[in-house]
Amino acid sequence: MTTVEDIEKAVTKLTPEQLARFRAWFEDYDARLFDEKIERDAKAGKLDKLADDAIRAHRKGLARDL
């Protein structure tokens, strides 16, 4: 399998059990990639402005309880 189309075809041929196993693997894989990107962005300072804005809003009493 070298293309997205090949992968799509293969996925359609999976049994329900195999699809569930693949889905669980892919969700974990995708979450790891997302976490790694957030980590890189944080280290690069790309999230600093968002954090500063949130802290400023909290200090002004504009934050809401979750």
PyMOL Python script that loads the backbone (N, CA, C, O; Angstrom):
from pymol import cmd

cmd.read_pdbstr("""\
ATOM      1  N   MET A   1       0.847  -1.185   0.000  1.00  0.00           N
ATOM      2  CA  MET A   1       0.000   0.000   0.000  1.00  0.00           C
ATOM      3  C   MET A   1       0.891   1.247   0.000  1.00  0.00           C
ATOM      4  O   MET A   1       1.689   1.456   0.914  1.00  0.00           O
ATOM      5  N   THR A   2       0.743   2.037  -1.005  1.00  0.00           N
ATOM      6  CA  THR A   2       1.574   3.231  -1.077  1.00  0.00           C
ATOM      7  C   THR A   2       0.752   4.492  -1.238  1.00  0.00           C
ATOM      8  O   THR A   2       1.307   5.589  -1.187  1.00  0.00           O
ATOM      9  N   THR A   3      -0.543   4.376  -1.430  1.00  0.00           N
ATOM     10  CA  THR A   3      -1.352   5.575  -1.624  1.00  0.00           C
ATOM     11  C   THR A   3      -2.548   5.552  -0.687  1.00  0.00           C
ATOM     12  O   THR A   3      -2.919   4.513  -0.140  1.00  0.00           O
ATOM     13  N   VAL A   4      -3.129   6.706  -0.521  1.00  0.00           N
ATOM     14  CA  VAL A   4      -4.321   6.821   0.317  1.00  0.00           C
ATOM     15  C   VAL A   4      -5.432   5.939  -0.244  1.00  0.00           C
ATOM     16  O   VAL A   4      -6.170   5.305   0.510  1.00  0.00           O
ATOM     17  N   GLU A   5      -5.546   5.903  -1.564  1.00  0.00           N
ATOM     18  CA  GLU A   5      -6.591   5.084  -2.176  1.00  0.00           C
ATOM     19  C   GLU A   5      -6.411   3.607  -1.848  1.00  0.00           C
ATOM     20  O   GLU A   5      -7.388   2.901  -1.601  1.00  0.00           O
ATOM     21  N   ASP A   6      -5.163   3.138  -1.846  1.00  0.00           N
ATOM     22  CA  ASP A   6      -4.888   1.744  -1.479  1.00  0.00           C
ATOM     23  C   ASP A   6      -5.280   1.476  -0.028  1.00  0.00           C
ATOM     24  O   ASP A   6      -5.851   0.433   0.289  1.00  0.00           O
ATOM     25  N   ILE A   7      -4.972   2.410   0.828  1.00  0.00           N
ATOM     26  CA  ILE A   7      -5.311   2.261   2.248  1.00  0.00           C
ATOM     27  C   ILE A   7      -6.825   2.249   2.418  1.00  0.00           C
ATOM     28  O   ILE A   7      -7.361   1.433   3.168  1.00  0.00           O
ATOM     29  N   GLU A   8      -7.516   3.148   1.725  1.00  0.00           N
ATOM     30  CA  GLU A   8      -8.980   3.190   1.809  1.00  0.00           C
ATOM     31  C   GLU A   8      -9.589   1.863   1.372  1.00  0.00           C
ATOM     32  O   GLU A   8     -10.502   1.352   2.021  1.00  0.00           O
ATOM     33  N   LYS A   9      -9.088   1.307   0.277  1.00  0.00           N
ATOM     34  CA  LYS A   9      -9.601   0.018  -0.205  1.00  0.00           C
ATOM     35  C   LYS A   9      -9.363  -1.075   0.827  1.00  0.00           C
ATOM     36  O   LYS A   9     -10.247  -1.889   1.093  1.00  0.00           O
ATOM     37  N   ALA A  10      -8.177  -1.091   1.400  1.00  0.00           N
ATOM     38  CA  ALA A  10      -7.855  -2.114   2.398  1.00  0.00           C
ATOM     39  C   ALA A  10      -8.759  -1.996   3.616  1.00  0.00           C
ATOM     40  O   ALA A  10      -9.204  -3.006   4.160  1.00  0.00           O
ATOM     41  N   VAL A  11      -9.030  -0.777   4.044  1.00  0.00           N
ATOM     42  CA  VAL A  11      -9.881  -0.566   5.221  1.00  0.00           C
ATOM     43  C   VAL A  11     -11.293  -1.084   4.959  1.00  0.00           C
ATOM     44  O   VAL A  11     -11.920  -1.652   5.853  1.00  0.00           O
ATOM     45  N   THR A  12     -11.794  -0.895   3.747  1.00  0.00           N
ATOM     46  CA  THR A  12     -13.159  -1.364   3.452  1.00  0.00           C
ATOM     47  C   THR A  12     -13.262  -2.877   3.493  1.00  0.00           C
ATOM     48  O   THR A  12     -14.364  -3.415   3.599  1.00  0.00           O
ATOM     49  N   LYS A  13     -12.135  -3.576   3.410  1.00  0.00           N
ATOM     50  CA  LYS A  13     -12.146  -5.041   3.411  1.00  0.00           C
ATOM     51  C   LYS A  13     -11.948  -5.638   4.799  1.00  0.00           C
ATOM     52  O   LYS A  13     -11.981  -6.858   4.956  1.00  0.00           O
ATOM     53  N   LEU A  14     -11.744  -4.797   5.801  1.00  0.00           N
ATOM     54  CA  LEU A  14     -11.531  -5.296   7.155  1.00  0.00           C
ATOM     55  C   LEU A  14     -12.822  -5.845   7.739  1.00  0.00           C
ATOM     56  O   LEU A  14     -13.912  -5.350   7.452  1.00  0.00           O
ATOM     57  N   THR A  15     -12.681  -6.870   8.559  1.00  0.00           N
ATOM     58  CA  THR A  15     -13.834  -7.370   9.316  1.00  0.00           C
ATOM     59  C   THR A  15     -14.179  -6.340  10.390  1.00  0.00           C
ATOM     60  O   THR A  15     -13.362  -5.468  10.686  1.00  0.00           O
ATOM     61  N   PRO A  16     -15.363  -6.423  10.972  1.00  0.00           N
ATOM     62  CA  PRO A  16     -15.695  -5.473  12.044  1.00  0.00           C
ATOM     63  C   PRO A  16     -14.679  -5.488  13.183  1.00  0.00           C
ATOM     64  O   PRO A  16     -14.362  -4.441  13.747  1.00  0.00           O
ATOM     65  N   GLU A  17     -14.170  -6.666  13.519  1.00  0.00           N
ATOM     66  CA  GLU A  17     -13.188  -6.756  14.597  1.00  0.00           C
ATOM     67  C   GLU A  17     -11.865  -6.094  14.190  1.00  0.00           C
ATOM     68  O   GLU A  17     -11.249  -5.377  14.978  1.00  0.00           O
ATOM     69  N   GLN A  18     -11.448  -6.345  12.963  1.00  0.00           N
ATOM     70  CA  GLN A  18     -10.218  -5.723  12.484  1.00  0.00           C
ATOM     71  C   GLN A  18     -10.372  -4.211  12.384  1.00  0.00           C
ATOM     72  O   GLN A  18      -9.448  -3.462  12.703  1.00  0.00           O
ATOM     73  N   LEU A  19     -11.542  -3.770  11.940  1.00  0.00           N
ATOM     74  CA  LEU A  19     -11.787  -2.331  11.840  1.00  0.00           C
ATOM     75  C   LEU A  19     -11.741  -1.683  13.222  1.00  0.00           C
ATOM     76  O   LEU A  19     -11.182  -0.598  13.378  1.00  0.00           O
ATOM     77  N   ALA A  20     -12.317  -2.332  14.212  1.00  0.00           N
ATOM     78  CA  ALA A  20     -12.278  -1.797  15.582  1.00  0.00           C
ATOM     79  C   ALA A  20     -10.831  -1.705  16.073  1.00  0.00           C
ATOM     80  O   ALA A  20     -10.442  -0.720  16.701  1.00  0.00           O
ATOM     81  N   ARG A  21     -10.041  -2.740  15.781  1.00  0.00           N
ATOM     82  CA  ARG A  21      -8.629  -2.739  16.188  1.00  0.00           C
ATOM     83  C   ARG A  21      -7.864  -1.639  15.462  1.00  0.00           C
ATOM     84  O   ARG A  21      -7.063  -0.937  16.079  1.00  0.00           O
ATOM     85  N   PHE A  22      -8.100  -1.478  14.150  1.00  0.00           N
ATOM     86  CA  PHE A  22      -7.450  -0.430  13.381  1.00  0.00           C
ATOM     87  C   PHE A  22      -7.858   0.944  13.888  1.00  0.00           C
ATOM     88  O   PHE A  22      -7.015   1.828  14.041  1.00  0.00           O
ATOM     89  N   ARG A  23      -9.146   1.126  14.147  1.00  0.00           N
ATOM     90  CA  ARG A  23      -9.647   2.419  14.629  1.00  0.00           C
ATOM     91  C   ARG A  23      -8.975   2.791  15.947  1.00  0.00           C
ATOM     92  O   ARG A  23      -8.554   3.933  16.131  1.00  0.00           O
ATOM     93  N   ALA A  24      -8.874   1.837  16.857  1.00  0.00           N
ATOM     94  CA  ALA A  24      -8.234   2.101  18.145  1.00  0.00           C
ATOM     95  C   ALA A  24      -6.767   2.471  17.945  1.00  0.00           C
ATOM     96  O   ALA A  24      -6.267   3.402  18.575  1.00  0.00           O
ATOM     97  N   TRP A  25      -6.074   1.736  17.060  1.00  0.00           N
ATOM     98  CA  TRP A  25      -4.677   2.049  16.779  1.00  0.00           C
ATOM     99  C   TRP A  25      -4.552   3.449  16.187  1.00  0.00           C
ATOM    100  O   TRP A  25      -3.702   4.231  16.614  1.00  0.00           O
ATOM    101  N   PHE A  26      -5.398   3.766  15.204  1.00  0.00           N
ATOM    102  CA  PHE A  26      -5.290   5.057  14.529  1.00  0.00           C
ATOM    103  C   PHE A  26      -5.600   6.207  15.478  1.00  0.00           C
ATOM    104  O   PHE A  26      -4.932   7.241  15.437  1.00  0.00           O
ATOM    105  N   GLU A  27      -6.602   6.039  16.328  1.00  0.00           N
ATOM    106  CA  GLU A  27      -6.921   7.097  17.297  1.00  0.00           C
ATOM    107  C   GLU A  27      -5.731   7.351  18.213  1.00  0.00           C
ATOM    108  O   GLU A  27      -5.405   8.502  18.503  1.00  0.00           O
ATOM    109  N   ASP A  28      -5.087   6.290  18.666  1.00  0.00           N
ATOM    110  CA  ASP A  28      -3.916   6.433  19.529  1.00  0.00           C
ATOM    111  C   ASP A  28      -2.769   7.101  18.769  1.00  0.00           C
ATOM    112  O   ASP A  28      -2.112   8.003  19.290  1.00  0.00           O
ATOM    113  N   TYR A  29      -2.541   6.660  17.558  1.00  0.00           N
ATOM    114  CA  TYR A  29      -1.482   7.225  16.709  1.00  0.00           C
ATOM    115  C   TYR A  29      -1.735   8.709  16.455  1.00  0.00           C
ATOM    116  O   TYR A  29      -0.828   9.528  16.603  1.00  0.00           O
ATOM    117  N   ASP A  30      -2.943   9.050  16.080  1.00  0.00           N
ATOM    118  CA  ASP A  30      -3.294  10.439  15.789  1.00  0.00           C
ATOM    119  C   ASP A  30      -3.158  11.313  17.041  1.00  0.00           C
ATOM    120  O   ASP A  30      -2.687  12.448  16.961  1.00  0.00           O
ATOM    121  N   ALA A  31      -3.571  10.783  18.187  1.00  0.00           N
ATOM    122  CA  ALA A  31      -3.450  11.533  19.442  1.00  0.00           C
ATOM    123  C   ALA A  31      -1.984  11.782  19.789  1.00  0.00           C
ATOM    124  O   ALA A  31      -1.629  12.864  20.258  1.00  0.00           O
ATOM    125  N   ARG A  32      -1.129  10.776  19.558  1.00  0.00           N
ATOM    126  CA  ARG A  32       0.309  10.949  19.823  1.00  0.00           C
ATOM    127  C   ARG A  32       0.896  12.037  18.939  1.00  0.00           C
ATOM    128  O   ARG A  32       1.665  12.876  19.410  1.00  0.00           O
ATOM    129  N   LEU A  33       0.538  12.026  17.658  1.00  0.00           N
ATOM    130  CA  LEU A  33       1.036  13.060  16.749  1.00  0.00           C
ATOM    131  C   LEU A  33       0.576  14.443  17.199  1.00  0.00           C
ATOM    132  O   LEU A  33       1.352  15.399  17.177  1.00  0.00           O
ATOM    133  N   PHE A  34      -0.689  14.548  17.606  1.00  0.00           N
ATOM    134  CA  PHE A  34      -1.230  15.823  18.076  1.00  0.00           C
ATOM    135  C   PHE A  34      -0.473  16.296  19.316  1.00  0.00           C
ATOM    136  O   PHE A  34      -0.080  17.459  19.404  1.00  0.00           O
ATOM    137  N   ASP A  35      -0.273  15.400  20.260  1.00  0.00           N
ATOM    138  CA  ASP A  35       0.453  15.748  21.486  1.00  0.00           C
ATOM    139  C   ASP A  35       1.872  16.215  21.178  1.00  0.00           C
ATOM    140  O   ASP A  35       2.364  17.171  21.777  1.00  0.00           O
ATOM    141  N   GLU A  36       2.524  15.532  20.238  1.00  0.00           N
ATOM    142  CA  GLU A  36       3.891  15.924  19.864  1.00  0.00           C
ATOM    143  C   GLU A  36       3.902  17.315  19.232  1.00  0.00           C
ATOM    144  O   GLU A  36       4.809  18.106  19.493  1.00  0.00           O
ATOM    145  N   LYS A  37       2.909  17.617  18.409  1.00  0.00           N
ATOM    146  CA  LYS A  37       2.840  18.940  17.781  1.00  0.00           C
ATOM    147  C   LYS A  37       2.585  20.024  18.832  1.00  0.00           C
ATOM    148  O   LYS A  37       3.212  21.082  18.790  1.00  0.00           O
ATOM    149  N   ILE A  38       1.686  19.773  19.759  1.00  0.00           N
ATOM    150  CA  ILE A  38       1.425  20.742  20.826  1.00  0.00           C
ATOM    151  C   ILE A  38       2.705  20.983  21.623  1.00  0.00           C
ATOM    152  O   ILE A  38       3.033  22.120  21.961  1.00  0.00           O
ATOM    153  N   GLU A  39       3.418  19.908  21.916  1.00  0.00           N
ATOM    154  CA  GLU A  39       4.683  20.033  22.663  1.00  0.00           C
ATOM    155  C   GLU A  39       5.691  20.895  21.896  1.00  0.00           C
ATOM    156  O   GLU A  39       6.322  21.779  22.475  1.00  0.00           O
ATOM    157  N   ARG A  40       5.841  20.634  20.590  1.00  0.00           N
ATOM    158  CA  ARG A  40       6.768  21.434  19.776  1.00  0.00           C
ATOM    159  C   ARG A  40       6.333  22.894  19.733  1.00  0.00           C
ATOM    160  O   ARG A  40       7.157  23.800  19.866  1.00  0.00           O
ATOM    161  N   ASP A  41       5.026  23.118  19.544  1.00  0.00           N
ATOM    162  CA  ASP A  41       4.512  24.488  19.486  1.00  0.00           C
ATOM    163  C   ASP A  41       4.732  25.215  20.810  1.00  0.00           C
ATOM    164  O   ASP A  41       5.090  26.392  20.825  1.00  0.00           O
ATOM    165  N   ALA A  42       4.517  24.509  21.920  1.00  0.00           N
ATOM    166  CA  ALA A  42       4.720  25.123  23.233  1.00  0.00           C
ATOM    167  C   ALA A  42       6.192  25.489  23.436  1.00  0.00           C
ATOM    168  O   ALA A  42       6.509  26.583  23.902  1.00  0.00           O
ATOM    169  N   LYS A  43       7.080  24.570  23.083  1.00  0.00           N
ATOM    170  CA  LYS A  43       8.513  24.839  23.238  1.00  0.00           C
ATOM    171  C   LYS A  43       8.972  25.983  22.342  1.00  0.00           C
ATOM    172  O   LYS A  43       9.899  26.716  22.684  1.00  0.00           O
ATOM    173  N   ALA A  44       8.315  26.130  21.190  1.00  0.00           N
ATOM    174  CA  ALA A  44       8.686  27.193  20.244  1.00  0.00           C
ATOM    175  C   ALA A  44       8.031  28.526  20.593  1.00  0.00           C
ATOM    176  O   ALA A  44       8.269  29.531  19.923  1.00  0.00           O
ATOM    177  N   GLY A  45       7.208  28.536  21.640  1.00  0.00           N
ATOM    178  CA  GLY A  45       6.578  29.784  22.062  1.00  0.00           C
ATOM    179  C   GLY A  45       5.329  30.150  21.282  1.00  0.00           C
ATOM    180  O   GLY A  45       4.804  31.254  21.431  1.00  0.00           O
ATOM    181  N   LYS A  46       4.849  29.234  20.452  1.00  0.00           N
ATOM    182  CA  LYS A  46       3.687  29.535  19.618  1.00  0.00           C
ATOM    183  C   LYS A  46       2.386  29.655  20.408  1.00  0.00           C
ATOM    184  O   LYS A  46       1.395  30.181  19.900  1.00  0.00           O
ATOM    185  N   LEU A  47       2.389  29.169  21.646  1.00  0.00           N
ATOM    186  CA  LEU A  47       1.174  29.210  22.469  1.00  0.00           C
ATOM    187  C   LEU A  47       1.227  30.309  23.529  1.00  0.00           C
ATOM    188  O   LEU A  47       0.270  30.502  24.278  1.00  0.00           O
ATOM    189  N   ASP A  48       2.345  31.026  23.587  1.00  0.00           N
ATOM    190  CA  ASP A  48       2.526  32.032  24.627  1.00  0.00           C
ATOM    191  C   ASP A  48       1.443  33.113  24.596  1.00  0.00           C
ATOM    192  O   ASP A  48       0.919  33.490  25.644  1.00  0.00           O
ATOM    193  N   LYS A  49       1.109  33.606  23.423  1.00  0.00           N
ATOM    194  CA  LYS A  49       0.109  34.667  23.329  1.00  0.00           C
ATOM    195  C   LYS A  49      -1.252  34.165  23.811  1.00  0.00           C
ATOM    196  O   LYS A  49      -1.969  34.886  24.504  1.00  0.00           O
ATOM    197  N   LEU A  50      -1.605  32.949  23.451  1.00  0.00           N
ATOM    198  CA  LEU A  50      -2.878  32.393  23.912  1.00  0.00           C
ATOM    199  C   LEU A  50      -2.899  32.265  25.432  1.00  0.00           C
ATOM    200  O   LEU A  50      -3.900  32.583  26.075  1.00  0.00           O
ATOM    201  N   ALA A  51      -1.802  31.803  25.995  1.00  0.00           N
ATOM    202  CA  ALA A  51      -1.718  31.666  27.443  1.00  0.00           C
ATOM    203  C   ALA A  51      -1.786  33.037  28.119  1.00  0.00           C
ATOM    204  O   ALA A  51      -2.482  33.210  29.120  1.00  0.00           O
ATOM    205  N   ASP A  52      -1.068  33.995  27.571  1.00  0.00           N
ATOM    206  CA  ASP A  52      -1.103  35.350  28.139  1.00  0.00           C
ATOM    207  C   ASP A  52      -2.510  35.940  28.082  1.00  0.00           C
ATOM    208  O   ASP A  52      -2.968  36.559  29.042  1.00  0.00           O
ATOM    209  N   ASP A  53      -3.193  35.745  26.953  1.00  0.00           N
ATOM    210  CA  ASP A  53      -4.567  36.243  26.815  1.00  0.00           C
ATOM    211  C   ASP A  53      -5.493  35.599  27.834  1.00  0.00           C
ATOM    212  O   ASP A  53      -6.345  36.267  28.420  1.00  0.00           O
ATOM    213  N   ALA A  54      -5.325  34.307  28.042  1.00  0.00           N
ATOM    214  CA  ALA A  54      -6.168  33.587  29.002  1.00  0.00           C
ATOM    215  C   ALA A  54      -5.909  34.069  30.422  1.00  0.00           C
ATOM    216  O   ALA A  54      -6.851  34.264  31.189  1.00  0.00           O
ATOM    217  N   ILE A  55      -4.652  34.262  30.779  1.00  0.00           N
ATOM    218  CA  ILE A  55      -4.310  34.752  32.116  1.00  0.00           C
ATOM    219  C   ILE A  55      -4.864  36.156  32.313  1.00  0.00           C
ATOM    220  O   ILE A  55      -5.411  36.468  33.371  1.00  0.00           O
ATOM    221  N   ARG A  56      -4.725  36.993  31.310  1.00  0.00           N
ATOM    222  CA  ARG A  56      -5.244  38.365  31.387  1.00  0.00           C
ATOM    223  C   ARG A  56      -6.771  38.351  31.572  1.00  0.00           C
ATOM    224  O   ARG A  56      -7.302  39.090  32.401  1.00  0.00           O
ATOM    225  N   ALA A  57      -7.452  37.534  30.822  1.00  0.00           N
ATOM    226  CA  ALA A  57      -8.914  37.438  30.941  1.00  0.00           C
ATOM    227  C   ALA A  57      -9.306  36.931  32.326  1.00  0.00           C
ATOM    228  O   ALA A  57     -10.273  37.415  32.914  1.00  0.00           O
ATOM    229  N   HIS A  58      -8.564  35.964  32.844  1.00  0.00           N
ATOM    230  CA  HIS A  58      -8.852  35.430  34.184  1.00  0.00           C
ATOM    231  C   HIS A  58      -8.681  36.518  35.246  1.00  0.00           C
ATOM    232  O   HIS A  58      -9.513  36.657  36.142  1.00  0.00           O
ATOM    233  N   ARG A  59      -7.617  37.269  35.138  1.00  0.00           N
ATOM    234  CA  ARG A  59      -7.356  38.333  36.120  1.00  0.00           C
ATOM    235  C   ARG A  59      -8.418  39.425  36.069  1.00  0.00           C
ATOM    236  O   ARG A  59      -8.694  40.068  37.082  1.00  0.00           O
ATOM    237  N   LYS A  60      -9.012  39.637  34.904  1.00  0.00           N
ATOM    238  CA  LYS A  60     -10.089  40.614  34.751  1.00  0.00           C
ATOM    239  C   LYS A  60     -11.446  40.056  35.176  1.00  0.00           C
ATOM    240  O   LYS A  60     -12.458  40.755  35.119  1.00  0.00           O
ATOM    241  N   GLY A  61     -11.460  38.815  35.593  1.00  0.00           N
ATOM    242  CA  GLY A  61     -12.712  38.191  36.017  1.00  0.00           C
ATOM    243  C   GLY A  61     -13.576  37.726  34.848  1.00  0.00           C
ATOM    244  O   GLY A  61     -14.780  37.528  35.012  1.00  0.00           O
ATOM    245  N   LEU A  62     -12.981  37.551  33.679  1.00  0.00           N
ATOM    246  CA  LEU A  62     -13.741  37.156  32.497  1.00  0.00           C
ATOM    247  C   LEU A  62     -13.743  35.642  32.284  1.00  0.00           C
ATOM    248  O   LEU A  62     -14.374  35.148  31.349  1.00  0.00           O
ATOM    249  N   ALA A  63     -13.048  34.913  33.135  1.00  0.00           N
ATOM    250  CA  ALA A  63     -12.995  33.466  32.986  1.00  0.00           C
ATOM    251  C   ALA A  63     -14.259  32.825  33.548  1.00  0.00           C
ATOM    252  O   ALA A  63     -14.898  33.359  34.456  1.00  0.00           O
ATOM    253  N   ARG A  64     -14.596  31.694  33.000  1.00  0.00           N
ATOM    254  CA  ARG A  64     -15.774  30.933  33.463  1.00  0.00           C
ATOM    255  C   ARG A  64     -15.325  29.619  34.096  1.00  0.00           C
ATOM    256  O   ARG A  64     -14.327  29.032  33.678  1.00  0.00           O
ATOM    257  N   ASP A  65     -16.057  29.165  35.092  1.00  0.00           N
ATOM    258  CA  ASP A  65     -15.780  27.860  35.675  1.00  0.00           C
ATOM    259  C   ASP A  65     -16.111  26.783  34.661  1.00  0.00           C
ATOM    260  O   ASP A  65     -17.079  26.888  33.907  1.00  0.00           O
ATOM    261  N   LEU A  66     -15.286  25.744  34.656  1.00  0.00           N
ATOM    262  CA  LEU A  66     -15.563  24.607  33.771  1.00  0.00           C
ATOM    263  C   LEU A  66     -16.418  23.587  34.460  1.00  0.00           C
ATOM    264  O   LEU A  66     -16.753  22.560  33.869  1.00  0.00           O
TER     265      LEU A  66
END
""", "prot")
cmd.dss("prot")
cmd.show_as("cartoon", "prot")
cmd.util.cbc("prot")
cmd.orient("prot")
